[in-house]
Amino acid sequence: LKGLENAASTTLRHEGFLETIGRDNRIQVTQTLQGDFIRSKGREVIRTALQDGTFNAIDVLYSHNDEMTLGALEALKELAPDKIDELVIISIDGQKDAIDLLKEGTINCIVECNPHVGWYVVNAVSRHLAGSKIPKEIYVPETVFSDQGDLTTIPTRNY
């Protein structure tokens, strides 16, 4: 499920995903649906794909954000609840609702997109205004949560 068309986050997440899976010829994208980063749109496009049968051969649901994932899960629970257990579900964000679904085994992996990066922005701008040279790229810490670890140790994300 792709986010909003022409948004930088959509483009970068999509390109990064394609680059990564492109390293393994066993993996192929069979469908890309536009969910616009909205729960109701994620629910709508997955509901349509379930109804027209195009979702039947899907093994992995990768979504650009938790809201679309949660909407997709609503459609799956309504129209094809057995399909949820057959899917590998990967999402981006780390919202509490998605983390809870990871802990219960519905979602398999969440790549955190931490909204608390403001400190890094303020720090970089302050350093720049003070005349310091700042690097061209600044990386912020993120976390990947998967069903392969001790999920009881995931701290509250506060978002």
Buried (B, 14 or more C-beta within 10 A) or exposed (E): BBBBEEBEBBBEBBEEBEEEBEEEEEEEEEEEBBBBBBBEBBBBBBBEBBEEEEBEEBEBBBBBBBBBBBBBBBBBEEBBEEBBEEBEBBBBBBBEBBBEBBBEEBBBBBBBBBEEEEEBEEEBEEEEEEEEEEEEEEEEEEEEBEBEEEBEEBEEBEE
